[in-house]
Amino acid sequence: MTSESAIASLGLVETLAAVTRAGVKVIVLRDDPKGLELISEIDVLIDPSDLTNVIRIAGEMGWCAQDMGAFIPHKVALVRYHLGQLLKLDVQMEFIDGPHIYMSRALAMSRIRPGPFGLHYLS
């Protein structure tokens, strides 16, 4: 990835850090937390009760929420054009494949470990 990509992806880290500071438990759906600041798209899992707060905070930081509609009811895509790069943050309230929930969110939230930037990762 170019240095511009690394700088642009800081928009993801900054946003997730702001959401975490607001008291939202964010679980990054990624095996390895290394290099988080170098990516332009990521999936995270949150409690559904936190969605309004996440959308508000992200909106204040320039993100636009895209409702995934009836086909994917447990997911909201947040997009932001930042320093010449399109960033995407997929906010999931359940583990989904299309409209189907395939794993327990509550179980996953009970099996997390802390990681960089105040975020959580699955154990």
Secondary structure, 3 states (H helix, E strand, C coil): CCHHHHHHHHHHHHHHHHHHHCCCCCEECCCCCCCHHHCCEEEEECCHHHHHHHHHHHHHCCCEEEECCCCCCCEEEEEEEECCEEEEEEEECCEEECCEEEECHHHHHCCEEECHHHCEEEC
